[in-house]
Amino acid sequence: MENWASKELEHVELGDARRNKRLVRIVEDLAAQPTSSVPQACGSLAAACAAYDFWSSPYFSPDDIRDGHIKSTIERVKEHNIVLMIQDTTNLDYTTHRATSKLGYLDNRNCFGLKVHSTFAASIEGIPLGVVNQQVWARDIEDLGIAKKRHKRKTEEKESQRWLDALEQTQELIPSEITVVTMADSEADIFDLFNKKRPKNSHLLIRGTHNRKVNHTAEYLHEAIRANPTCGKLVVSVKRNPEGAARTAELIIRYATLEVDVPQNHIGRSQLKPVKLQVVLAEEQNPPDGVSPISWLLLTTLKINSFDDATRCVKWYTYRWLIERYHYALKSGCKIEELQLETAQRINMALATYSVVAWRLLWLTYEARHNPDVSCETVLDTVEWQALCVTITKNPIPPEKPPTLREAVRMIAKLGGFLGRKGDGEPGVKTIWRGLRRLHDIATTWKLAHQI
């Protein structure tokens, strides 16, 4: 676990080799004990002070930190023909941190913090590849009333512009031979996003919400897509969420090609033309009692000529929740909202650092599921996997060969409370980050005892 950070951040340029090394050290410490406070993770007062000083540095910006990880993410992206670029926005709430300056309002004038919009890359198999873009800002409390008049403002004057900016940067970074599919939830159902000029390798897959006017006898989108016959059924896995437990759902699929009209209240409407989109509707007709049925209205620029094309879009959309798990890892795993820092700028610096850690936690979770049989030495060194095996098996003599990645991750998860029963499935991010904290202490003790 201590070697990966230097490889991940080999492209970082903070203006001084010592700063580059300090970043690597901080990331290594935080990743080894992701749920710990900064002083606990760093291991000493001097190291903790060095981390806080690093985040206060005037010589580089948060984006300089992110740039190293983004470059490594792009290298991983190049190994795939098609990649999913998932966009989403979250809040970092510091309302109770009264001493922190330069924060902005969140959902109302009584909640304060930062807004974070991330673009997270994933393979079409659902393996997290890393962050490609991250925008952080604080809302000015004086703008609170202006938000009510947002329909009278141009998109570039609204927060909605973040979706277009992230798409533009994604298109600049990804090589033209790789197909990029930008995905987002219904908040990104913006006409200007669909109307934005894109290169041939760039596509959109957005969950629709607005009942837009279309070129159909039914006149409006929701009715128009339901007027098309069903073309088949698809069974999908629904992940556990605050509204219910994990389950499977049978979805009825419809698809059609429709022209979406320019919104009536859009500024400059007379100069714009309708946009042709493929529309996929996936609906659950017989949900379990007490469960709201799934209804996904997907708007895409991808070609859909068959049931297989439509179900491919639905399957890819199920991976959108990866970015929610990424934000969960940042908040609950890395405890980014518990940092006691003095300014929004320092929080942003810490966020850029923890973003690498959160990605690594998520990657480890899903890499073990998709490549279970590779050696665990791809992520653990000899001391770590030996200490892990000895602790779990209670045999003082470690095995001669390292366990597989899946076996090692399950053992790490057991340190974090994972029971590993027949019906438990694979461990999640939460038990893995708990286990990593314990493994760090166990491996340190094992190393001292054997003087390795």
Disulfide bonds with the S-S distance in Angstrom:
none
